[in-house]
């Protein structure tokens, strides 16, 4: 599959280029953050159980990065593959987890047929999607899910919606926008896309985090 996304918006190019630049240190320093966060892991485990109980369709880990969460889902008995915008992230994921499938792609236009996924997992990947592109992303999630399929989103949050632009990370020059959104903002967009809310939760930041973390679980009507 080509690493190029024809006609992609500017934010996709900036995001891909930035993560290509920081792929190696990102993978080394954030190799398995779920292992240090039992509440987050419990939510991912619950998502895996919901997917397993609803059928055999696979899960797409969208924004899979170096592949550690994809591997977690595989270990929980879920058929899963990873999708990431950054070719270098995909290469590192394939190297670290040779038994799993990873490919380059964009959540704004998933290269998948309609109604083929039992679940979509997007942990800390919608944070780079601008407000005007979020409806497109959630419409894609709805399109590729089988009836009864589930979505689990994770993202940094706060009391109000905020945009941050970074020009450096891991001592590398980047150009990356971050969008911190309230759970209400995200759930409203999910509902407009035709997905039904199941649960939402916010946990306080750990000592090495600066913002609370929100999780939103939704499904496509059967």
C-alpha positions in Angstrom: 0.0 0.0 0.0 1.3 3.4 -0.9 2.3 5.8 1.9 0.9 8.7 0.0 -2.7 9.9 0.5 -3.8 11.6 -2.6 -5.6 14.9 -2.1 -5.0 14.8 1.7 -5.6 18.0 3.7 -2.6 20.0 4.9 -3.0 18.8 8.5 -2.5 15.2 7.4 0.8 16.1 5.7 2.0 18.0 8.8 1.0 15.2 11.2 2.6 12.5 9.1 5.8 14.5 8.7 6.0 15.3 12.4 5.5 11.7 13.5 8.0 10.4 11.0 10.5 12.8 12.6 9.9 11.6 16.1 9.0 8.0 15.4 12.1 6.4 16.9 12.3 8.3 20.3 8.5 8.1 20.6 8.6 4.3 20.2 11.4 4.0 22.7 10.0 6.2 25.4 6.3 5.2 25.0 6.7 1.5 24.3 3.8 0.3 26.4 2.2 3.0 28.4 -0.9 0.9 29.1 1.1 -1.3 31.4 1.5 1.6 33.8 -2.1 2.7 33.7 -4.4 0.0 35.1 -7.6 2.0 34.6 -6.9 2.7 31.0 -6.0 -1.0 30.5 -9.3 -2.0 32.1 -11.2 0.2 29.6 -9.4 -1.3 26.7 -10.0 -4.8 28.1 -13.7 -4.1 28.4 -13.8 -2.8 24.8 -12.1 -6.1 23.7 -14.7 -8.1 25.6 -17.5 -6.2 23.9 -16.0 -6.8 20.5 -15.4 -10.5 21.2 -19.0 -11.0 22.4 -20.5 -9.3 19.4 -18.9 -11.4 16.6 -15.7 -12.2 14.8 -15.1 -9.0 12.7 -11.7 -7.5 13.3 -10.8 -4.3 15.1 -8.8 -1.4 13.5 -6.4 0.3 15.9 -6.5 3.7 14.2 -3.4 5.8 15.0 -1.6 2.6 16.1 1.9 4.2 16.3 4.6 1.7 17.3 1.9 -1.0 17.8 1.9 -1.7 21.5 -1.8 -1.2 21.9 -2.5 -3.3 18.8 -0.4 -6.0 20.5 -2.4 -5.7 23.7 -5.6 -6.3 21.8 -4.1 -9.3 20.1 -3.1 -10.7 23.5 -6.8 -10.3 24.6 -7.9 -12.5 21.8 -9.2 -9.8 19.4 -8.5 -10.0 15.7 -6.8 -6.7 15.1 -4.7 -4.7 12.8 -3.0 -1.3 13.0 -3.5 1.8 10.8 -1.2 4.8 11.1 -0.5 8.0 9.1 3.2 7.8 9.6 5.2 5.3 7.4 8.0 5.3 9.9 5.7 4.4 12.8 4.3 1.6 10.7 7.8 0.3 9.9 8.6 0.3 13.6 5.4 -1.5 14.5 6.0 -4.2 11.9 9.5 -4.6 13.3 8.4 -4.9 16.9 5.3 -7.0 16.2 6.1 -9.1 13.1 3.0 -11.4 13.6 0.6 -8.5 13.3 -0.6 -6.4 10.4 0.0 -2.7 10.1 -0.5 -0.4 7.2 -0.3 3.3 6.3 -3.7 5.1 6.2 -5.8 8.0 7.3 -8.8 8.0 9.5 -10.4 10.6 7.2 -10.6 8.0 4.4 -10.1 4.4 5.7 -9.2 2.0 2.9 -11.8 -0.5 4.0 -15.1 -1.7 2.7 -18.4 -0.7 4.4 -19.4 -2.7 7.5 -16.3 -4.8 7.9 -15.0 -4.0 11.4 -16.3 -5.2 14.8 -14.5 -2.3 16.5 -12.5 0.9 16.0 -10.0 1.9 18.7 -8.6 5.4 18.5 -6.4 6.2 21.5 -4.9 9.7 21.4 -5.1 9.9 17.6 -8.2 12.2 17.1 -6.3 14.8 19.1 -4.6 15.9 15.8 -7.8 16.2 13.8 -9.1 19.7 13.3 -12.7 20.5 14.3 -13.9 20.8 10.7 -12.5 17.3 9.9 -13.9 15.5 13.0 -17.3 14.8 11.4 -15.6 13.2 8.4 -13.6 10.9 10.8 -16.6 9.8 12.8 -18.6 9.2 9.6 -15.8 6.9 8.5 -15.9 5.0 11.8 -19.7 4.6 11.4 -19.3 3.5 7.8 -16.7 0.7 8.4 -18.4 -0.7 11.5 -20.7 -3.7 11.3 -24.1 -3.1 12.9 -23.5 -3.5 16.7 -19.8 -2.6 16.3 -18.0 -0.6 19.0 -15.8 2.5 19.1 -13.5 3.4 22.0 -11.8 6.8 21.9 -9.2 8.2 24.3 -8.0 11.8 24.4 -6.6 14.5 26.6 -9.3 16.8 27.9 -10.1 19.8 30.1 -12.8 22.2 31.1 -13.0 23.7 27.6 -11.9 23.0 24.0 -8.3 24.1 23.4 -5.8 24.1 20.5 -2.0 23.8 21.0 0.7 24.0 18.3 4.1 22.4 18.9 7.2 23.1 16.9 9.5 20.7 18.9 9.3 17.3 20.5 11.9 14.8 21.4 14.5 17.4 20.3 13.1 17.2 16.8 11.5 20.0 14.8 7.9 19.4 14.1 4.7 21.3 13.2 1.9 19.6 15.0 -1.5 20.8 16.2 -3.2 19.3 19.3 -6.9 19.6 20.0 -7.9 19.1 23.6 -11.7 18.6 23.6 -14.3 18.1 26.3 -16.2 14.8 26.3 -19.4 16.7 25.5 -17.8 18.0 22.3 -16.7 14.6 21.2 -20.0 12.8 22.1 -22.0 15.4 20.2 -20.0 14.7 17.1 -20.3 10.9 17.5 -24.0 11.2 17.9 -24.3 13.3 14.7 -22.4 10.6 12.9 -25.0 8.0 13.9 -23.1 6.4 16.8 -24.8 5.8 20.1 -23.1 6.6 23.3 -22.5 3.8 25.9 -20.2 5.4 28.4 -17.8 8.2 29.1 -15.3 8.7 31.8 -12.6 11.2 32.8 -9.6 10.3 35.0 -7.2 12.7 36.6 -3.7 13.0 35.2 -0.9 10.8 36.6 2.2 12.5 38.0 3.8 12.4 34.5 0.8 13.8 32.7 -0.4 17.4 32.5 -4.1 17.0 31.5 -7.0 14.7 32.4 -7.8 11.8 30.1 -11.2 11.1 28.7 -12.6 7.9 27.3 -15.7 7.6 25.2 -17.4 4.3 24.3 -20.1 4.2 21.6 -21.6 1.7 19.2 -23.4 1.5 15.9 -27.0 0.4 16.1 -27.6 -3.3 15.2 
